[in-house]
Amino acid sequence: MGSALRKKQQKQKEKEEGEAAAAAAAASGVVEAPAKKKHSKAEIAEFHAAADARKAKKEKAKLEAAATDEVADERKKANKRKREEEAEAEAEEQPAAGEEGEEAKKPGRKANKRARQAALKELGGEEQTEEATRREAQKELQQLILRLRKEGKTEAEIKKAKMDLRTQKEMAPMSGKETKKKEWMEWMESDKSERKNNLEHKHDLVIIPIAWRGRHDKDDVDKAAEDIKACVAQQKIDVWIDSRRQLTPGEKFGHWEQRGCMLRIEVGPEDLKKGECRVCLAKTPNDHKSVVRKNVRMPPAGARKLLLLLKEWGLSKIEIEKREGDDDSDDDVVNRVEATKAGDAEQDDDDLAGNYAPRDNKEKTKSQKRR
């Protein structure tokens, strides 16, 4: 009990001294650092024991990891030796291949480059000259760029100089217009017989609907063209509707006449109102004066006369035969329609005449006198 009391008294004294020192320092304006905590020997020993335990644990983990790596390396080496042994055994079992049957190893990038260079050296004449010219022009272009950059030229000036050199050395890519011109020149210089084969017609009859986009009757004209095609195609005739938008009707006429298709059928809005279609036979390409035209009623009412006319003008595949009264049948129908229209007009005139009576001149004079 005496030692405990002494320790308590000593702590109380140290506390009072500390408070007095702190008060003196506060009065003088100087702040002293707080006193470090003192650890007992037992606490220090416990701390060192914990540190030794952590260190031992880390070393043990390192040893275990090293052992695991050694085991993995040994396993990899064993697998590698096993694969090598299997490959050697397989190679011994297979018979040795001959020189012709032995497959060559796949060449690498450098080997391919050397092979291309050797092939270029073996090539003679124009191909080798073109390749050498291209390489020289490329080197000259690189030297020009380096020289202009050393001189301090701007990027715009360098770009202009590059384009000038490419144009001069014919290195610039061809534009779309130049490409089309080149293809056209090659086609013009090709064999005449080949051009003639390309221009040969592929259809017996062409139907050209004359209509424009945006019109209310375009669909009706297209439907009438389809009806005519269906009527003619039943007779095993190769018929085609030219509904291309980028060409005018006149350009279509000339196109097919140049290809040798002289027979065509035209359908337009005015023909549709009359219930007719126009059959045309051209005798000379691109000569509108030589074209023979004849209007025929639309199918199905005028299907027979249309087919007979097409057969008469060159489509001998049509199997319909001409009979008595075929020439006058359609004319009679047209005459009856015209007579009906004329009768209706006269009846309208009679109705108007019966309902209308001119005023008497006497009444007019009376009204003028009143004024």
C-alpha positions as CSV (number, residue, x, y, z in Angstrom):
1,M,0.0,0.0,0.0
2,G,2.9,2.3,0.7
3,S,4.2,2.0,-2.9
4,A,0.8,2.6,-4.4
5,L,0.4,5.7,-2.3
6,R,3.8,7.0,-3.4
7,K,3.0,6.5,-7.0
8,K,-0.3,8.3,-6.6
9,Q,1.4,11.2,-4.9
10,Q,4.1,11.3,-7.6
11,K,1.5,11.4,-10.4
12,Q,-0.4,14.2,-8.6
13,K,2.8,16.2,-8.2
14,E,3.7,15.7,-11.9
15,K,0.3,16.9,-12.8
16,E,0.5,20.0,-10.7
17,E,3.9,20.8,-12.2
18,G,2.6,20.4,-15.7
19,E,-0.4,22.6,-15.0
20,A,1.9,25.3,-13.5
21,A,4.3,25.1,-16.5
22,A,1.4,25.4,-18.9
23,A,0.0,28.4,-17.1
24,A,3.4,30.0,-17.1
25,A,3.8,29.3,-20.8
26,A,0.4,30.7,-21.6
27,A,1.2,33.9,-19.6
28,S,4.5,34.3,-21.5
29,G,2.9,33.5,-24.9
30,V,5.1,30.5,-25.5
31,V,3.3,27.2,-26.3
32,E,5.3,24.1,-25.4
33,A,4.9,20.8,-27.1
34,P,2.9,18.3,-25.2
35,A,5.0,15.7,-23.4
36,K,5.3,12.3,-25.1
37,K,3.5,9.5,-23.5
38,K,5.8,7.1,-21.8
39,H,5.2,3.4,-22.3
40,S,5.8,0.8,-19.8
41,K,8.3,-2.1,-20.3
42,A,5.4,-4.5,-20.6
43,E,3.8,-2.5,-23.4
44,I,7.2,-2.2,-25.2
45,A,7.8,-6.0,-25.0
46,E,4.3,-6.7,-26.3
47,F,4.8,-4.4,-29.2
48,H,8.1,-6.1,-30.2
49,A,6.5,-9.5,-29.9
50,A,3.7,-8.5,-32.3
51,A,6.3,-7.1,-34.8
52,D,8.3,-10.3,-34.7
53,A,5.1,-12.3,-35.3
54,R,4.2,-10.2,-38.3
55,K,7.7,-10.6,-39.7
56,A,7.7,-14.3,-39.2
57,K,4.3,-14.6,-41.0
58,K,5.6,-12.6,-44.0
59,E,8.7,-14.8,-44.3
60,K,6.5,-17.9,-44.1
61,A,4.2,-16.6,-46.9
62,K,7.3,-15.9,-49.1
63,L,8.6,-19.4,-48.5
64,E,5.2,-20.9,-49.4
65,A,5.0,-18.8,-52.6
66,A,8.5,-19.7,-53.6
67,A,7.7,-23.4,-53.1
68,T,4.5,-23.0,-55.2
69,D,6.4,-21.3,-58.0
70,E,9.0,-24.1,-58.0
71,V,6.3,-26.7,-58.2
72,A,4.6,-24.8,-61.1
73,D,7.9,-24.5,-63.0
74,E,8.6,-28.2,-62.5
75,R,5.1,-29.0,-63.8
76,K,5.6,-26.8,-66.9
77,K,9.0,-28.4,-67.6
78,A,7.5,-31.8,-67.3
79,N,4.6,-30.9,-69.7
80,K,7.1,-29.5,-72.2
81,R,9.3,-32.6,-72.0
82,K,6.2,-34.7,-72.5
83,R,5.1,-32.8,-75.6
84,E,8.6,-33.0,-77.1
85,E,8.7,-36.7,-76.5
86,E,5.2,-37.1,-78.2
87,A,6.3,-35.0,-81.2
88,E,9.5,-37.1,-81.6
89,A,7.5,-40.3,-81.3
90,E,5.0,-39.1,-83.9
91,A,7.8,-38.0,-86.3
92,E,9.4,-41.4,-86.0
93,E,6.2,-43.2,-86.7
94,Q,5.3,-41.2,-89.9
95,P,7.3,-42.0,-93.1
96,A,9.7,-39.5,-94.4
97,A,8.0,-37.3,-97.1
98,G,9.7,-36.9,-100.5
99,E,11.0,-33.6,-101.8
100,E,7.9,-33.0,-103.9
101,G,5.4,-33.9,-101.1
102,E,7.2,-32.0,-98.4
103,E,5.3,-28.8,-97.4
104,A,7.3,-25.7,-97.3
105,K,7.1,-23.4,-94.3
106,K,5.1,-20.3,-94.6
107,P,7.4,-17.4,-95.5
108,G,7.5,-14.4,-93.3
109,R,7.2,-10.7,-94.2
110,K,10.9,-10.3,-95.0
111,A,10.9,-13.4,-97.2
112,N,7.8,-12.1,-99.1
113,K,9.6,-8.7,-99.6
114,R,12.7,-10.4,-100.9
115,A,10.5,-12.6,-103.3
116,R,8.8,-9.4,-104.6
117,Q,12.1,-7.7,-105.2
118,A,13.4,-10.8,-107.0
119,A,10.3,-11.0,-109.2
120,L,10.7,-7.3,-110.0
121,K,14.3,-7.9,-111.1
122,E,13.2,-10.8,-113.3
123,L,10.5,-8.7,-114.9
124,G,11.6,-6.8,-117.9
125,G,10.4,-4.0,-120.1
126,E,7.4,-1.8,-119.2
127,E,6.4,-3.2,-115.8
128,Q,9.9,-2.8,-114.3
129,T,10.2,0.7,-115.9
130,E,6.8,1.8,-114.4
131,E,7.8,0.5,-110.9
132,A,11.2,2.3,-111.1
133,T,9.6,5.5,-112.2
134,R,7.1,5.4,-109.4
135,R,9.8,4.9,-106.8
136,E,11.9,7.7,-108.2
137,A,8.9,10.1,-108.1
138,Q,8.1,9.1,-104.5
139,K,11.7,9.7,-103.5
140,E,11.7,13.1,-105.2
141,L,8.5,14.0,-103.5
142,Q,10.0,13.2,-100.1
143,Q,13.1,15.2,-100.8
144,L,11.0,18.2,-101.9
145,I,9.0,18.1,-98.6
146,L,12.1,17.9,-96.5
147,R,13.7,20.8,-98.4
148,L,10.7,23.0,-98.1
149,R,10.4,22.3,-94.3
150,K,14.0,23.3,-93.8
151,E,13.4,26.5,-95.7
152,G,10.5,27.3,-93.3
153,K,7.7,27.2,-95.8
154,T,4.1,27.0,-94.6
155,E,1.9,23.9,-94.8
156,A,-0.2,25.5,-97.6
157,E,2.9,26.1,-99.7
158,I,4.1,22.6,-99.1
159,K,0.8,21.2,-100.1
160,K,0.7,23.2,-103.3
161,A,4.2,22.2,-104.2
162,K,3.3,18.5,-103.6
163,M,0.2,18.8,-105.9
164,D,2.2,20.5,-108.6
165,L,4.9,17.7,-108.5
166,R,2.3,15.0,-108.5
167,T,0.6,16.5,-111.5
168,Q,3.9,16.9,-113.3
169,K,4.9,13.3,-112.6
170,E,1.3,12.0,-113.2
171,M,1.0,10.8,-109.6
172,A,-2.2,12.7,-108.9
173,P,-5.4,10.5,-108.7
174,M,-7.8,10.8,-111.6
175,S,-11.1,12.6,-111.0
176,G,-14.5,11.0,-111.7
177,K,-14.8,13.0,-114.9
178,E,-11.4,12.0,-116.2
179,T,-12.2,8.3,-115.3
180,K,-15.5,8.4,-117.3
181,K,-13.7,10.1,-120.2
182,K,-11.0,7.4,-120.2
183,E,-13.6,4.6,-120.1
184,W,-15.5,6.2,-123.0
185,M,-12.3,6.5,-125.1
186,E,-11.5,2.9,-124.5
187,W,-15.0,1.9,-125.5
188,M,-14.7,4.0,-128.7
189,E,-11.4,2.4,-129.6
190,S,-12.8,-1.1,-128.9
191,D,-13.7,-3.5,-131.7
192,K,-16.6,-2.4,-133.9
193,S,-18.2,-5.9,-133.7
194,E,-18.2,-5.7,-129.9
195,R,-20.0,-2.4,-130.0
196,K,-22.5,-3.7,-132.5
197,N,-23.3,-6.7,-130.2
198,N,-23.8,-4.2,-127.3
199,L,-26.2,-2.2,-129.4
200,E,-28.3,-5.1,-130.6
201,H,-31.9,-4.9,-129.3
202,K,-33.1,-7.5,-126.8
203,H,-36.9,-6.9,-127.1
204,D,-39.5,-7.4,-129.8
205,L,-41.7,-4.6,-128.6
206,V,-41.2,-1.6,-126.3
207,I,-44.1,0.2,-124.5
208,I,-43.3,3.8,-123.6
209,P,-45.6,5.5,-121.1
210,I,-45.6,9.2,-121.7
211,A,-46.2,10.7,-118.2
212,W,-44.5,13.0,-115.8
213,R,-43.9,12.8,-112.1
214,G,-46.3,14.9,-110.0
215,R,-49.3,14.5,-112.4
216,H,-52.5,13.1,-111.2
217,D,-52.8,10.7,-114.1
218,K,-49.4,9.2,-114.0
219,D,-50.6,6.1,-112.2
220,D,-53.4,5.6,-114.7
221,V,-50.9,5.8,-117.6
222,D,-48.6,3.2,-115.9
223,K,-51.6,0.9,-115.3
224,A,-52.6,1.2,-119.0
225,A,-49.1,0.3,-120.1
226,E,-49.1,-2.8,-117.8
227,D,-52.5,-3.9,-119.3
228,I,-51.1,-3.6,-122.8
229,K,-48.0,-5.6,-121.8
230,A,-50.1,-8.3,-120.3
231,C,-52.2,-8.5,-123.4
232,V,-49.2,-8.8,-125.8
233,A,-47.1,-11.0,-123.5
234,Q,-49.7,-13.8,-123.8
235,Q,-48.7,-14.2,-127.4
236,K,-45.1,-15.1,-126.3
237,I,-43.8,-11.7,-127.4
238,D,-40.8,-10.2,-125.6
239,V,-42.2,-6.9,-124.5
240,W,-40.7,-4.4,-122.1
241,I,-42.0,-1.1,-120.5
242,D,-39.4,1.7,-120.6
243,S,-40.3,3.6,-117.4
244,R,-36.9,5.2,-116.9
245,R,-37.1,8.7,-115.3
246,Q,-33.8,10.1,-116.4
247,L,-34.8,10.1,-120.1
248,T,-37.4,12.0,-122.0
249,P,-39.8,10.2,-124.4
250,G,-37.9,11.5,-127.4
251,E,-34.6,10.1,-126.0
252,K,-36.3,6.8,-125.4
253,F,-37.5,6.7,-129.0
254,G,-34.1,7.3,-130.4
255,H,-32.5,4.9,-127.9
256,W,-34.6,1.9,-129.0
257,E,-34.4,2.8,-132.7
258,Q,-30.6,2.9,-132.5
259,R,-30.7,-0.6,-130.9
260,G,-32.8,-2.0,-133.7
261,C,-36.2,-2.1,-131.9
262,M,-38.3,-0.2,-134.5
263,L,-41.8,-1.2,-133.1
264,R,-43.2,0.6,-130.1
265,I,-46.4,1.5,-128.4
266,E,-46.9,4.9,-126.9
267,V,-49.5,5.7,-124.1
268,G,-50.1,9.3,-122.9
269,P,-52.7,11.2,-120.9
270,E,-54.5,12.3,-124.0
271,D,-54.6,8.8,-125.5
272,L,-55.9,7.6,-122.2
273,K,-58.8,10.0,-122.3
274,K,-59.7,8.8,-125.8
275,G,-59.3,5.1,-124.8
276,E,-56.6,4.6,-127.4
277,C,-52.9,3.8,-127.7
278,R,-50.5,4.7,-130.5
279,V,-48.6,2.0,-132.4
280,C,-45.5,3.3,-134.1
281,L,-43.2,1.7,-136.7
282,A,-39.9,3.4,-137.4
283,K,-38.2,2.7,-140.8
284,T,-35.1,4.8,-140.2
285,P,-33.4,5.4,-136.8
286,N,-33.7,8.9,-135.5
287,D,-35.9,10.0,-138.4
288,H,-39.3,11.0,-137.1
289,K,-40.6,11.6,-140.7
290,S,-40.2,7.9,-141.5
291,V,-42.3,6.8,-138.5
292,V,-45.7,5.2,-139.3
293,R,-48.3,5.8,-136.6
294,K,-51.7,4.3,-136.0
295,N,-54.1,4.7,-133.1
296,V,-55.8,1.6,-131.8
297,R,-58.3,1.1,-129.0
298,M,-57.0,0.0,-125.6
299,P,-57.3,-3.6,-124.5
300,P,-59.4,-5.4,-123.8
301,A,-61.9,-3.8,-126.2
302,G,-59.2,-3.3,-128.9
303,A,-57.0,-6.3,-128.1
304,R,-57.7,-8.2,-131.3
305,K,-57.1,-5.2,-133.6
306,L,-53.9,-4.4,-131.7
307,L,-52.5,-7.9,-132.0
308,L,-53.4,-8.0,-135.7
309,L,-51.7,-4.7,-136.3
310,L,-48.5,-5.9,-134.5
311,K,-48.5,-9.1,-136.5
312,E,-48.9,-7.1,-139.7
313,W,-46.0,-4.9,-138.8
314,G,-43.5,-7.6,-138.1
315,L,-44.4,-9.7,-135.0
316,S,-45.0,-13.0,-136.8
317,K,-45.0,-14.9,-133.5
318,I,-48.6,-13.8,-132.8
319,E,-51.0,-16.7,-133.6
320,I,-54.1,-14.7,-134.2
321,E,-55.5,-14.9,-137.8
322,K,-57.3,-12.2,-139.6
323,R,-61.1,-12.7,-140.2
324,E,-63.7,-10.9,-142.2
325,G,-64.9,-7.7,-140.6
326,D,-61.8,-7.2,-138.5
327,D,-60.9,-4.0,-140.3
328,D,-64.4,-2.5,-139.9
329,S,-65.3,-3.7,-136.5
330,D,-63.4,-1.0,-134.6
331,D,-64.4,1.7,-137.1
332,D,-68.0,0.8,-136.6
333,V,-67.6,1.2,-132.8
334,V,-65.9,4.5,-133.2
335,N,-68.6,5.7,-135.6
336,R,-71.3,4.6,-133.2
337,V,-69.6,6.5,-130.4
338,E,-69.3,9.6,-132.5
339,A,-72.9,9.4,-133.6
340,T,-74.0,9.0,-130.0
341,K,-72.0,12.1,-129.1
342,A,-73.5,14.1,-132.0
343,G,-77.1,13.0,-131.0
344,D,-76.5,14.1,-127.5
345,A,-75.2,17.5,-128.7
346,E,-78.3,18.0,-130.9
347,Q,-80.6,17.1,-128.0
348,D,-78.9,19.6,-125.8
349,D,-79.4,22.3,-128.5
350,D,-83.1,21.5,-128.8
351,D,-83.5,21.7,-125.0
352,L,-81.8,25.0,-125.0
353,A,-83.8,26.3,-127.9
354,G,-87.1,25.2,-126.2
355,N,-86.2,27.0,-122.9
356,Y,-84.8,30.2,-124.4
357,A,-87.0,32.9,-126.1
358,P,-85.7,36.3,-127.2
359,R,-87.3,39.4,-125.7
360,D,-89.7,41.5,-127.9
361,N,-88.3,44.7,-129.4
362,K,-91.5,46.5,-128.4
363,E,-91.0,45.7,-124.7
364,K,-87.4,47.0,-125.0
365,T,-88.6,50.4,-126.5
366,K,-91.2,50.8,-123.8
367,S,-88.6,50.3,-121.1
368,Q,-86.4,52.9,-122.8
369,K,-89.2,55.4,-122.9
370,R,-89.9,55.0,-119.2
371,R,-86.3,55.9,-118.5
